[in-house]
């Protein structure tokens, strides 16, 4: 009986995907969102970051603004210690620019060339 409960719990965790929290306002039109990769070694932290961006886009659209990514941080799982996950900082702006991601800590910039 106990074994069946553990199996059901394990399957539920895998099917639930990720633990998440709604975006938190951290400044003027600036928000922070994070999500834990509940699938651990079997999940993709890049997919978690993508999910956060999609959710941020929906959040901004719900207040009639456009999503603009500021930073992205992914943390791979550490076996036996951490499930890994991702976090983003984003702005909801009237008109988003055309950001170009650079490989320096996820900072977005506009390339004027």
Wavefront OBJ file of the C-alpha trace (Angstrom):
o trace
v 0.000 0.000 0.000
v 2.777 2.421 0.942
v 4.663 1.464 -2.206
v 1.643 2.390 -4.359
v 1.428 5.815 -2.699
v 5.092 6.484 -3.411
v 4.614 5.462 -7.037
v 1.585 7.750 -7.419
v 3.511 10.622 -5.804
v 6.505 10.111 -8.107
v 4.314 10.017 -11.220
v 2.439 13.118 -10.052
v 5.680 15.026 -9.634
v 6.874 14.068 -13.095
v 3.584 15.007 -14.697
v 3.312 18.293 -12.846
v 6.494 19.503 -14.586
v 7.734 22.460 -12.637
v 7.068 24.431 -9.504
v 6.399 28.075 -10.266
v 5.426 31.364 -8.692
v 3.780 34.370 -10.335
v 5.993 37.283 -11.430
v 7.030 39.602 -8.610
v 7.323 43.326 -9.292
v 10.829 44.500 -8.363
v 10.803 47.972 -9.921
v 8.948 50.260 -12.286
v 7.510 47.905 -14.927
v 10.194 45.338 -13.978
v 9.393 41.814 -12.802
v 11.200 38.705 -11.546
v 10.015 35.136 -12.102
v 11.581 31.807 -11.172
v 10.684 28.185 -11.689
v 12.138 24.969 -10.284
v 12.702 22.025 -12.580
v 10.690 19.355 -10.770
v 11.814 16.730 -13.287
v 15.384 16.993 -11.955
v 17.943 15.239 -14.135
v 15.210 14.294 -16.611
v 14.118 17.882 -17.278
v 15.628 20.714 -19.282
v 16.430 23.970 -17.505
v 16.469 25.703 -20.899
v 12.865 24.579 -21.404
v 12.035 25.945 -17.950
v 13.531 29.320 -18.964
v 11.479 29.216 -22.160
v 8.329 28.522 -20.152
v 9.102 31.516 -17.926
v 9.485 33.746 -20.981
v 6.186 32.519 -22.420
v 4.463 33.152 -19.070
v 6.080 36.608 -18.849
v 4.837 37.386 -22.343
v 1.304 36.354 -21.367
v 1.532 38.407 -18.164
v 2.580 41.540 -20.063
v -0.101 40.990 -22.713
v -2.712 40.763 -19.936
v -1.854 44.342 -18.945
v -1.673 45.443 -22.603
v 2.106 45.771 -22.720
v 4.951 43.954 -24.439
v 7.461 41.577 -22.871
v 11.129 42.599 -22.872
v 13.706 40.216 -21.378
v 16.335 41.828 -19.131
v 18.221 38.828 -17.685
v 18.039 35.046 -17.821
v 19.710 32.649 -15.391
v 19.595 28.846 -15.614
v 20.820 26.505 -12.888
v 21.415 22.891 -13.929
v 20.422 20.148 -11.489
v 23.019 19.024 -8.955
v 22.519 15.330 -8.319
v 21.466 14.664 -4.739
v 21.292 18.352 -3.894
v 19.256 20.560 -6.241
v 16.586 20.104 -8.899
v 17.850 23.057 -10.921
v 15.680 25.658 -12.548
v 15.657 29.087 -14.116
v 14.908 32.693 -13.333
v 14.306 35.746 -15.485
v 13.973 39.463 -15.006
v 11.761 41.225 -17.522
v 9.990 44.472 -18.219
v 6.484 45.110 -19.455
v 6.834 48.063 -21.823
v 4.606 49.930 -24.258
v 6.784 48.984 -27.221
v 9.544 46.394 -26.905
v 12.814 46.905 -28.705
v 14.570 44.216 -30.673
v 16.974 42.759 -28.073
v 20.029 40.767 -29.056
v 21.136 38.291 -26.400
v 24.817 38.383 -25.593
v 26.713 35.658 -23.758
v 27.625 37.949 -20.844
v 25.294 36.857 -18.041
v 22.141 37.118 -20.128
v 22.231 40.890 -20.510
v 20.104 42.111 -23.388
v 21.211 45.003 -25.542
v 20.164 46.696 -28.717
v 22.701 46.364 -31.512
v 22.622 49.634 -33.467
v 24.698 48.326 -36.389
l 1 2 3 4 5 6 7 8 9 10 11 12 13 14 15 16 17 18 19 20 21 22 23 24 25 26 27 28 29 30 31 32 33 34 35 36 37 38 39 40 41 42 43 44 45 46 47 48 49 50 51 52 53 54 55 56 57 58 59 60 61 62 63 64 65 66 67 68 69 70 71 72 73 74 75 76 77 78 79 80 81 82 83 84 85 86 87 88 89 90 91 92 93 94 95 96 97 98 99 100 101 102 103 104 105 106 107 108 109 110 111 112 113
